[in-house]
Amino acid sequence: MTQQAVRWTADQVLALAPDAASRKAGSKLGAAGPWSEAGSTEEGTVWGLCRGSGSKPYQTVVDVADSAGPAYKCSCPSRKFPCKHALGLLLLWAGADGAVPSGQAPDWAAQWLEGRRRRAEGRSAAGGGSGAASPGDPEAARRRAERRAERITAGAAELEQRLADLLRGGLASAERAGYGMWEETAARMVDAQAPGLAARVRELGAIPSSGPGWPVRLLEECALLHLLDQGWLRRERLPDDLVATVRSRVGLPGSADGPPVRDHWLVLAQYDTADARLTTRRIWLYGAGSGRTALLLSYGAAGRAPELALPVGLAFEAELSAYPGAGRLRAALGERFTSAAPAAIRPKGLTTAEAAARYGEALLSDPWLDSCPVTLERVVPTPDGDSWQLADAEGESALPLTPSARSRPELWRLIALSGGAPVTVFGECGHRGFTPLTAWPQGEGEAVPLC
C-alpha cells in the first residue's frame, strides 16, 4: 500500500514536533491559506510553497517514506527539525481534502530527493564494499578501556568516602553546605570519566530543602548511589547482565550485541528530555510478532531535536538489536524494510496490580531503574483527592499518576478520551507512580499521544 493511500492523522504529525512552540506554530500553518503549489506523490513525497514575511515563499519538502524516518527540507532559517512549515505542510496533507493533490515534484524538490538517494546509495556501497574502513587497533582500545576503568574505580572510591563523610556528619549538614558541595563532587566524577555517577550526584544536590521528608529521600538516593559504587568496585563478582547494567549506569558506552529481531514494530510513544548540553529522544516500540517492548534513544545538540522521528500509531517492518544489560530494553534500529504507515496493532495490556508487580521484578535485576514500560488494559482515570489515578474497570486496584503527569495538560485529554469508560494506556510505571504516554479508546480508535 502506498503512503498516499494511508495518510497520517493530525496527532501523528504533531507528534513529530520538537517542542510545544513548534506544535502550536505548525498547527496554525495546517490550513490552505498560506500554501501554494502544494502536491504529493504516491511514494510519500510532499511539497509546497509557504508564504512568509519575506518576498519569496519558503520551499518546503518532506520525504514521508524515507527508510530512516521522515526527512525534511525547508528554505526557512529555523534550526528546528521539523520546522513549523514542514509540520504545517504535513497537517495540510493529512487533511485529505484535496488541498495537496497528486502530481510531479517540482525541480527544487526533485533535486533534493535525488541528492538524498545518491547519498544513501553511497553510504550503502561504502558499508558493504571492500574499501570500508578497518577497525582500530584492538590492543590500543583495550589499553584505553583499562585506563578509563582505573579512573572510574578511583572516582567511585572517592565518592564512597564522601558519602561516608556525609552520613558521619549527619544529613542536616547537606542542607547547610548548599549545592556547591554536590557540584564539586559531580565535577570530580566527570574528571573520573564516570558521567553516570556525576549525573546522580547532581540529582542529590536538588533534594535538600526540597520539601517535607527530604532527609528520607536523600538517604534513599545516597543508598542507591552507594549500591552503584559497590557494584562497580565488585563487578567481578556479579552476573554478566548485572555487570552490563552497572557499566551503563556509571556512564560507559556499549554497543548493540543482541541478535537482530525482525518484526512489525508499532510506535508506542515518543518524547524528548533536554538539559543544557543535550536533547535526548526516547521512542518506545512494540513488536507485533515477538510481543517485545523496545526503546530507541537518539540525541541532538542543545536546542536541536534529534533527527530520528517516528510518529505514534504508525508501524514499520525492521530489525532491532538489543544492547547488553538487565532487561535488554534498549535497542539499535537496524535495516528497515518498509516505511511507517498506520496500523491496527495494539500492545497486550495488564491490570494495575500486574503492572506494579512487573516493575518490582525489573528492580531485582536493575535496582536503579526509575520506571519500566507497561500497557494498562481497561483502566479509567479517576480522581483521588487532589490527585488522579488509573483504576481497573473490573477490580479494586489502581495506580497513582506521577506529579509530572498530573501537571500536564494532556491529562485532560486522557480524561476526555475516556469519558468515564475504560481505555488502554501505555506508559512508564515506577516508584513515583504511572506516567501515561499514549492511549487508545474502546473499539477500533486510533492511538492518542499524551506527551
Secondary structure, 3 states (H helix, E strand, C coil): CCHHHCCCCHHHHHCCCCCHHHHHHHHHCCCCCCEEEEEECCCCEEEEEECCCCCCCEEEEEECCCCCCCEEEECCCCCCCCCHHHHHHHHHHHCCCCCCCECCCCHHHHHHHHHHHHHHHHHHHHHHCCCCCCCCCHHHHHHHHHHHHHHHHHHHHHHHHHHHHHHHHCCHHHHHHCHHHHHHHHHHHHHCCCHHHHHHHHHHHCCCCCCCCHHHHHHHHHHHHHHHHHHHHCHHHCCHHHHHHHHHHHCCCCCCCCCCEEEEEEEEEEEEEECCCEEEEEEEEEECCCCCEEEEEEEEECCCCCCCCCCCCEEEEEEEEECCCHHHCEEEEEEECCCCEECCCCCCCECHHHHHHHHHHHHHHCCCCCEEEEEEEEEEEEEECCEEEEEECCCCCEEEECHHHHCCCHHHHHHHHHCCCCEEEEEEEECCEEEEEEEECCCCCCCEECC
